[in-house]
Amino acid sequence: MSTELLPNSTNKMTRIITAEIFPQCSFLSNNLKPTSQSQKHNFVVRCSSNEQNKVKTRNLQSVKVSTHNRPAHVQSNDMKVLNWSCKVGKYDETLYLLECKMKSGYKPDVILCTKLIKGFYNSKNSDKAEKVMQILEQFGEPDVFAYNALISGFCKMNKIEAADKVLNRMKSRGFHPDVVTYNILIGSLCDRGKLGLALKLLDQLKEENNCNPTVITYTILIEATILEGGIHEAMKLLDEMLSRGLQPDMYTYNAIIRGMCREKMMDQAYEFVRSLPSKGCRPDVISYNILLSALLHKGKWSDGEKLVNEMFSAGCEPNVVTYSILMSVLCIDGKLDEAINLLKIMMDKGLTPDTFTYDPLISAFCKGGRLDLAIKFLDYMISNGCLPDIVNYNTILSTMCKKGKADEAMEVFEKLGEIGCPPDVSTYNTLMSALWNNGGRARALRMVSEMIEEGIDPDEITYNSLISCLCRDGMVDEALDLLGDMEGNGFPPTVITYNILLLGLCKAHRVDEAIEVLAEMVEKGRRPNETTYILLIEGIGFSGWRVQAMELASAVYQKYAISKESIQRLRKTFPVPDVYKDISLSETSK
């Protein structure tokens, strides 16, 4: 891959990159070097409270009971072996040793079993996690912490019915759910978009005698309410929280600030931040970052500058995220030189860029057609100790595929797993489409199977991409079958999905079936958009039924379902004058 820069406008960029910022990096290598994955920064609320600390503090009596009637030195050796095996992540080996020791009268330790349950869930093996709990219930003494670990694991794997069964089993054995149990269940319901059920669970929690909602409980619900019900409903929860004597922390307040920014309530968000000291909380860097991101993405650079000055005045130093936000917006605005200069300033201040910082720069190089510079920038990241994550690689792989370099992209893809940066569903989606478009249909379909074997579930984009590929190749029946699979696997088809199918059916001159798909779409609550109607009208018209096509066009136009521009274009494509006698010329002559 050539490393030479284009002349004129890019020379300035080259000088900045090579001389001012990266003098220690020769950029000699042209090879993309996959490395291990690092986490991309996000603003997910991390709530901490006394109840979380309680999880770490076990009832000492239960531990003593679990080890009685055992010679001290034997128990000690058993525990050392089992704890070591579990600590190094050999969960299958630990379970095997545990089962072997059961035969010699060993009483399983509740703390070890809880760690093992969590370990199996981390490796997505719920069956073995359940097996550990069964051993603990049969031969040992479980506690509420162990049950919470099991319930949490099932919830994270979206196995809510299984979690509910564990909850019932827990109650039947005399264990009362604590606030952590409720928070796990409420959080799971909120994640699945079931806010109504989560709020009912809150009501149930409020009726408990020895268990009350906490700051964490309300923060979880406030975040979910912002997404589903809006900021005003969330503020009602905040008022309820305060009325119960609970003092919100900055996680709660930052959720409110984020909700206000989400609904473009910038002035209110600004005032809310300024009012925090009177509420007993000082705005932190996250508060300012949320506001700064919202302001800059609306192009309000002068307001953003004032906000940064306020940060300094309040004694709140900008962090890596602050600079990353500024650089990201500069890249979006096409101001790549300024973004690179800001990176230099950031590094001069002793701040270490992370993958979140570098990704907009890599994306900007790719968007500008400079794949070679994007790869060299990735090399620079590695040389400075910042290991690229899968988002960085996906940006590069997507650009490779768009430039027709699918083979090179596959070479990079095949190395990702080896060096600890496993591909995600976006990686597979990108390469699957690229392979299909380059004639590698069989290889593309194998990639889907490989993805599932690796435990990576297809998403909506996977299904839509496959349906689109199948329709383009005239395999409409297979696409219709995949529509059923998509819905069966928990991904309700969207209007985009239906539009793809309608286009495929119309191109295959299967208009009757296209009309049936439209009817199904409406029946399932998916509202057709302008594209839907135009696809169907054109399908009918190109199948030889021009009059019927334009009668439909006339009807949907009068219902304001398609624009004047669209009806004008359709009139030129299918000229049938009598159809327009009920539409005034003034409406369509513009």
C-alpha positions in Angstrom: 0.0 0.0 0.0 1.5 3.3 -1.0 2.5 5.7 1.8 2.9 8.8 -0.5 0.6 11.7 0.1 -1.3 13.4 -2.6 0.0 16.9 -3.4 -1.3 20.4 -2.5 -4.1 20.2 0.1 -2.7 17.2 1.9 0.9 18.4 2.3 0.0 20.5 5.3 -1.6 17.4 6.9 1.5 15.4 6.2 3.8 18.0 7.8 1.7 18.2 10.9 1.5 14.4 11.3 5.1 13.6 10.7 6.9 16.6 12.1 4.9 18.2 14.8 3.1 15.4 16.5 4.8 12.1 15.6 8.6 12.8 15.2 9.4 9.6 17.0 7.3 7.5 14.6 8.8 6.7 11.2 5.6 5.2 9.7 7.8 2.8 7.8 5.4 -0.2 8.2 2.6 -0.5 5.7 1.1 -3.6 7.3 -2.0 -3.4 9.5 -1.0 -4.8 12.9 -4.0 -6.2 14.8 -3.5 -6.1 18.6 -5.4 -7.0 21.6 -8.7 -5.3 22.4 -9.0 -2.4 24.7 -12.2 -0.9 26.0 -13.9 2.0 24.3 -14.9 4.8 26.7 -18.6 5.2 27.4 -20.8 7.1 29.7 -22.7 4.1 31.2 -23.9 4.9 34.7 -21.8 3.0 37.3 -23.7 3.3 40.6 -21.9 2.6 43.8 -23.5 2.4 47.3 -23.3 0.6 50.5 -25.4 -2.1 49.2 -22.8 -3.0 46.6 -20.2 -3.2 49.4 -22.5 -5.6 51.2 -22.1 -8.1 48.3 -18.5 -8.4 49.2 -19.2 -9.0 52.9 -20.4 -12.5 53.7 -22.0 -13.8 56.8 -19.1 -15.4 58.6 -21.4 -17.9 60.3 -22.4 -19.4 57.0 -18.8 -19.8 56.0 -18.0 -21.6 59.3 -20.9 -23.9 58.8 -19.9 -24.8 55.3 -16.5 -26.1 56.6 -17.3 -27.8 59.9 -16.6 -31.5 60.6 -13.6 -31.3 58.3 -9.9 -31.6 59.4 -8.5 -28.1 59.2 -5.5 -29.1 57.1 -7.6 -31.1 54.6 -10.2 -28.3 54.3 -7.4 -25.8 53.8 -5.7 -27.8 51.0 -9.1 -28.4 49.3 -9.9 -24.7 49.4 -6.4 -23.8 48.1 -6.8 -26.1 45.1 -10.3 -25.1 44.3 -9.7 -21.4 44.8 -6.6 -21.4 42.7 -8.3 -23.3 39.9 -11.2 -20.8 40.0 -9.0 -17.8 40.3 -7.1 -18.6 37.1 -10.3 -19.1 35.1 -10.3 -22.9 34.9 -14.0 -23.1 35.7 -14.6 -26.5 34.1 -11.6 -27.9 36.1 -12.9 -26.4 39.3 -16.4 -27.8 38.7 -14.9 -31.3 38.1 -12.8 -31.1 41.3 -15.8 -29.9 43.2 -17.9 -32.9 42.0 -15.1 -35.3 42.8 -14.9 -33.9 46.4 -18.6 -34.3 46.9 -18.1 -38.0 46.8 -15.8 -37.8 49.8 -18.2 -35.7 51.9 -16.8 -32.3 51.1 -19.2 -29.5 51.9 -19.0 -26.9 49.1 -18.1 -23.3 50.2 -20.7 -20.7 49.3 -18.2 -18.0 48.4 -16.3 -20.3 46.0 -19.5 -21.5 44.4 -20.7 -17.9 43.9 -17.4 -17.1 42.2 -17.8 -20.2 40.0 -21.3 -19.2 39.1 -20.1 -15.8 38.0 -17.2 -17.3 36.1 -19.5 -19.6 34.1 -21.8 -16.7 33.3 -18.8 -14.7 32.1 -18.0 -17.5 29.7 -21.7 -17.7 28.7 -22.3 -21.1 30.2 -25.5 -20.9 32.1 -26.1 -24.6 32.3 -23.0 -25.1 34.4 -23.7 -22.1 36.5 -27.1 -23.7 37.3 -25.3 -27.0 38.1 -23.0 -25.3 40.6 -26.1 -23.8 42.4 -27.7 -27.3 42.4 -24.6 -28.7 44.1 -24.6 -25.9 46.6 -28.3 -26.4 47.4 -27.9 -30.1 47.8 -24.7 -30.4 49.7 -24.0 -26.9 51.0 -25.8 -23.8 52.2 -26.6 -21.1 49.6 -27.2 -17.5 50.6 -28.9 -14.5 49.0 -25.6 -13.4 47.4 -25.3 -16.8 45.5 -28.9 -16.5 44.3 -28.4 -12.9 43.2 -25.4 -14.0 41.2 -27.5 -16.7 39.5 -30.4 -14.4 38.8 -28.1 -11.7 37.5 -26.4 -14.1 35.1 -29.7 -15.3 33.7 -30.9 -11.7 33.3 -27.7 -10.7 31.4 -28.2 -13.7 29.1 -31.8 -12.5 28.6 -33.2 -15.7 30.2 -35.8 -14.0 32.2 -38.0 -17.0 32.7 -35.1 -18.9 34.2 -34.2 -16.0 36.5 -37.9 -15.9 37.6 -37.7 -19.7 38.5 -34.6 -19.1 40.5 -36.3 -16.2 42.4 -39.2 -18.5 43.2 -36.9 -21.3 44.3 -35.0 -18.8 46.4 -38.2 -17.7 48.2 -39.3 -21.3 48.7 -36.1 -22.0 50.5 -36.7 -19.2 53.0 -34.5 -16.5 51.4 -36.1 -13.0 51.0 -35.0 -11.0 48.0 -32.9 -7.9 49.0 -32.7 -4.6 47.3 -29.8 -6.0 45.1 -32.2 -8.7 43.9 -34.8 -6.1 43.0 -32.2 -3.8 41.3 -31.0 -6.7 39.2 -34.5 -7.5 38.0 -35.5 -3.9 37.5 -32.3 -3.2 35.5 -33.0 -6.3 33.4 -36.5 -5.2 32.6 -35.4 -1.7 31.8 -32.7 -3.1 29.4 -35.4 -5.1 27.6 -37.6 -2.0 27.2 -40.2 -3.2 29.7 -40.3 0.0 31.8 -43.9 -0.6 32.9 -43.0 -3.9 34.5 -40.0 -2.4 36.1 -42.1 0.3 37.7 -44.5 -2.3 39.0 -41.6 -4.0 40.6 -40.6 -0.7 42.2 -44.1 -0.5 43.7 -43.7 -4.0 45.0 -40.3 -3.1 46.5 -41.8 -0.1 48.3 -44.3 -2.4 50.0 -41.6 -4.6 51.4 -41.2 -4.3 55.2 -37.4 -4.7 55.5 -36.3 -3.6 52.0 -36.5 -0.2 50.4 -35.5 1.3 47.1 -32.1 3.0 47.0 -30.4 5.7 44.9 -29.3 2.9 42.5 -32.9 1.7 42.1 -34.1 5.2 41.1 -31.1 6.0 38.9 -31.7 2.8 36.9 -35.4 3.8 36.4 -34.6 7.4 35.7 -32.3 6.4 32.9 -34.8 4.0 31.4 -37.6 6.6 31.8 -35.6 9.2 29.9 -35.4 6.8 27.0 -39.0 5.6 27.0 -41.0 8.3 28.6 -39.0 11.5 28.3 -37.2 13.8 30.7 -40.4 15.2 32.3 -41.5 11.7 33.5 -37.9 11.1 34.7 -38.1 14.3 36.8 -41.2 12.9 38.5 -39.1 9.9 39.6 -36.4 12.3 40.9 -39.0 14.2 43.0 -40.3 10.9 44.4 -36.7 9.9 45.2 -36.1 13.1 47.1 -39.5 12.8 48.9 -38.3 9.5 50.3 -35.2 11.2 51.8 -32.8 9.7 49.3 -29.9 12.1 48.2 -29.2 11.7 44.5 -25.5 11.4 43.6 -23.7 12.6 40.5 -24.6 9.5 38.6 -28.3 10.4 39.1 -27.8 14.0 38.2 -25.7 13.2 35.2 -28.5 10.9 33.9 -30.8 13.9 34.2 -28.4 16.2 32.4 -28.0 13.6 29.6 -31.8 13.4 29.3 -32.2 17.1 29.0 -29.5 17.3 26.3 -31.1 14.4 24.5 -34.3 16.4 24.2 -32.4 19.5 23.1 -33.2 21.3 26.4 -29.8 22.9 26.4 -30.7 26.0 28.4 -32.4 23.9 31.1 -29.4 21.5 31.2 -27.0 24.5 31.6 -29.1 25.9 34.5 -29.4 22.5 36.1 -25.6 22.1 36.1 -25.2 25.5 37.6 -27.8 24.7 40.3 -26.0 21.5 41.5 -23.9 23.1 44.3 -27.1 24.3 45.9 -28.3 20.6 45.8 -25.3 19.5 47.7 -23.3 18.2 44.6 -20.6 19.7 42.6 -20.7 19.1 38.8 -17.9 16.7 37.8 -16.1 16.4 34.5 -18.7 14.0 33.2 -21.4 16.6 33.7 -19.4 19.1 31.7 -18.5 16.5 29.0 -22.2 15.7 28.5 -23.0 19.4 28.0 -20.0 20.0 25.9 -20.8 17.2 23.5 -24.4 18.3 23.1 -23.4 21.9 22.4 -20.6 21.1 19.9 -22.8 18.6 18.0 -25.2 21.5 17.5 -22.4 23.7 16.2 -22.4 26.0 19.2 -18.6 26.4 19.5 -18.7 29.8 21.3 -21.0 28.3 24.0 -18.7 25.3 24.2 -15.7 27.6 24.7 -17.5 29.3 27.6 -18.3 26.0 29.1 -14.7 24.9 29.1 -13.7 28.2 30.8 -16.4 27.5 33.4 -14.8 24.0 33.9 -11.5 25.7 34.7 -13.1 28.3 37.0 -14.8 25.5 38.9 -11.5 23.7 39.4 -12.6 20.9 37.1 -9.8 19.9 34.7 -10.7 18.6 31.3 -9.9 14.9 30.9 -9.2 12.6 28.0 -12.9 12.4 27.2 -13.2 16.2 27.0 -10.4 16.4 24.4 -11.8 13.4 22.6 -15.2 15.1 22.3 -13.6 18.2 20.9 -11.5 16.2 18.4 -14.5 14.1 17.3 -16.6 17.2 16.5 -13.6 18.8 14.7 -13.3 15.6 12.5 -17.0 15.6 11.8 -16.7 19.2 10.7 -13.8 18.3 8.4 -11.3 20.2 10.5 -8.7 17.4 10.6 -5.7 19.7 11.0 -7.2 21.3 14.1 -8.1 17.9 15.5 -4.5 16.7 15.1 -3.1 19.8 16.7 -5.5 19.3 19.6 -4.2 15.8 20.0 -0.7 17.3 20.4 -1.9 19.7 23.0 -3.6 16.9 24.9 -0.4 14.8 24.9 1.7 17.8 25.9 -0.5 18.1 29.0 0.4 14.6 30.0 -2.9 13.0 29.1 -2.8 9.6 27.3 -5.1 9.2 24.3 -7.3 6.1 24.3 -9.1 4.3 21.5 -12.1 6.6 21.8 -9.7 9.5 21.1 -8.1 7.9 18.0 -11.2 6.5 16.4 -12.6 9.8 14.9 -9.2 10.5 13.4 -9.0 7.1 11.9 -12.5 7.5 10.6 -11.7 10.9 9.2 -8.7 9.5 7.3 -10.9 6.7 5.9 -13.7 9.0 5.0 -11.2 11.2 3.1 -10.0 8.2 1.1 -6.7 8.0 2.9 -6.7 4.4 4.0 -2.9 4.4 4.0 -2.8 7.2 6.6 -5.5 5.5 8.7 -3.4 2.3 8.8 -0.3 4.3 9.7 -2.2 6.1 12.4 -3.2 2.7 13.8 0.5 1.7 13.8 1.2 4.9 15.7 -1.4 4.0 18.3 0.3 0.7 18.9 3.8 2.2 19.1 2.5 4.6 21.8 1.0 1.7 23.9 -2.6 2.3 23.0 -4.0 -1.1 21.8 -6.7 -0.7 19.1 -10.1 -2.1 19.9 -12.5 -3.8 17.5 -14.2 -0.5 16.7 -10.9 0.9 15.3 -10.4 -2.3 13.3 -14.0 -2.3 12.0 -13.4 1.3 10.7 -10.4 0.1 8.7 -12.0 -3.1 7.5 -15.1 -1.3 6.3 -13.0 1.1 4.3 -11.0 -1.8 2.8 -14.2 -3.4 1.7 -15.6 -0.2 0.2 -12.4 0.2 -1.8 -12.7 -3.4 -3.2 -9.9 -4.8 -1.0 -12.0 -7.6 0.4 -9.1 -10.1 0.3 -6.9 -7.8 2.3 -9.7 -7.3 4.8 -10.1 -11.0 5.2 -6.4 -11.3 6.0 -6.7 -8.8 8.8 -10.0 -10.5 10.0 -8.4 -13.9 10.2 -5.7 -12.5 12.6 -8.0 -10.7 15.0 -8.9 -13.7 17.1 -5.3 -14.8 17.4 -4.1 -11.6 19.0 -6.9 -11.1 21.5 -9.1 -8.7 19.6 -12.0 -11.0 18.6 -14.4 -9.7 15.9 -17.9 -8.6 16.9 -21.2 -8.7 15.0 -20.3 -5.5 13.1 -17.1 -7.1 11.8 -19.0 -10.1 10.5 -21.7 -7.9 8.9 -19.1 -5.8 7.1 -17.2 -8.7 5.7 -20.2 -10.8 4.9 -21.7 -8.1 2.7 -18.3 -7.4 1.1 -17.8 -11.1 0.2 -21.3 -11.5 -1.2 -20.9 -8.4 -3.3 -17.6 -9.7 -4.7 -19.1 -13.0 -5.7 -18.2 -15.0 -2.6 -21.7 -16.0 -1.7 -20.7 -19.4 -0.2 -18.0 -17.8 1.9 -20.4 -15.1 3.1 -22.9 -17.7 4.2 -20.2 -19.7 6.0 -19.2 -16.5 7.9 -22.8 -16.3 9.3 -22.4 -19.9 10.5 -19.0 -19.2 12.0 -20.4 -16.1 13.8 -23.1 -18.2 15.4 -20.6 -20.9 16.4 -18.5 -18.3 18.1 -21.4 -17.3 20.2 -22.0 -14.0 18.4 -25.7 -13.5 17.8 -26.8 -11.9 14.5 -28.4 -8.5 14.8 -31.0 -6.6 12.8 -28.2 -5.4 10.4 -27.2 -9.0 9.8 -30.6 -10.1 8.8 -31.3 -7.0 6.6 -28.0 -7.4 4.9 -28.6 -11.1 4.1 -32.2 -10.4 3.0 -30.9 -7.7 0.7 -28.1 -9.9 -0.7 -30.6 -12.7 -1.4 -33.1 -10.4 -3.1 -30.4 -8.9 -5.3 -29.5 -12.3 -6.5 -33.1 -13.2 -7.2 -33.3 -15.6 -4.2 -36.6 -14.1 -3.0 -38.0 -17.3 -1.5 -34.9 -17.7 0.7 -35.2 -14.1 1.7 -38.9 -14.6 2.8 -37.8 -17.7 4.8 -35.1 -15.5 6.5 -37.8 -13.0 7.4 -39.5 -15.6 9.5 -36.3 -16.6 11.2 -35.5 -13.0 11.9 -38.8 -12.5 13.8 -38.5 -15.9 15.5 -35.1 -14.8 16.9 -36.4 -11.7 18.5 -35.8 -9.1 15.8 -39.1 -7.7 14.6 -38.7 -6.7 11.0 -38.6 -2.9 10.5 -39.9 -0.8 7.6 -36.4 -1.1 6.1 -36.6 -4.9 6.1 -40.0 -4.8 4.5 -38.8 -2.3 1.9 -35.9 -4.6 0.9 -38.3 -7.5 0.5 -40.8 -5.4 -1.5 -38.0 -4.3 -3.9 -36.9 -7.9 -4.4 -40.5 -9.2 -5.0 -41.3 -6.3 -7.4 -38.1 -6.9 -9.4 -39.1 -10.6 -9.7 -42.5 -9.4 -10.9 -44.2 -11.0 -7.9 -46.5 -8.1 -7.3 -49.3 -10.1 -5.7 -46.9 -11.4 -3.0 -45.5 -7.8 -2.6 -49.0 -6.6 -1.8 -49.4 -9.5 0.7 -46.1 -8.5 2.4 -47.4 -4.9 2.6 -50.6 -6.1 4.2 -48.6 -8.2 6.7 -46.4 -5.2 7.5 -49.4 -3.0 8.3 -51.1 -5.8 10.3 -47.9 -6.1 12.5 -48.0 -2.4 13.2 -45.1 -1.3 10.9 -46.1 2.0 9.3 -45.2 2.1 5.6 -43.1 5.2 4.5 -42.8 7.0 1.2 -40.2 4.5 -0.1 -42.6 1.6 0.6 -45.4 3.1 -1.5 -43.0 4.1 -4.3 -41.5 0.6 -4.5 -44.9 -1.0 -4.8 -46.2 1.6 -7.3 -43.1 1.1 -9.5 -43.4 -2.7 -9.1 -47.0 -2.6 -10.3 -46.2 -0.2 -13.1 -43.2 -2.1 -14.5 -45.2 -5.3 -14.4 -47.5 -3.9 -17.0 -50.3 -2.4 -14.9 -49.6 1.2 -15.4 -53.2 2.4 -14.8 -53.5 0.5 -11.6 -50.0 1.8 -10.5 -51.0 5.4 -11.1 -54.4 5.0 -9.4 -52.6 3.8 -6.3 -50.1 6.7 -6.7 -53.0 9.2 -6.9 -54.6 7.7 -3.8 -51.5 7.8 -1.6 -50.6 11.3 -2.8 -54.0 12.5 -1.8 -53.3 10.9 1.7 -50.0 12.9 1.8 -48.1 9.6 1.9 -45.8 10.6 -1.0 -44.4 14.0 -2.0 -45.2 16.2 -5.0 -41.8 15.5 -6.4 -42.5 11.8 -6.2 -45.8 12.0 -7.9 -44.3 14.2 -10.7 -41.6 11.6 -11.3 -44.1 8.8 -11.4 -46.3 10.6 -13.9 -43.3 10.9 -16.2 -42.4 7.2 -15.7 -46.0 6.0 -16.2 -47.9 8.6 -18.3 -51.6 7.8 -17.9 -53.4 11.2 -18.1 -56.9 10.1 -17.1 -55.7 9.0 -13.7 -55.0 12.6 -12.8 -58.3 14.2 -13.5 -59.1 14.4 -9.8 -55.8 16.1 -9.0 -55.5 19.8 -9.8 -52.8 20.8 -12.1 -51.6 23.5 -9.7 -50.8 20.8 -7.1 -48.4 18.9 -9.4 -47.1 21.4 -11.8 -44.4 22.9 -9.6 
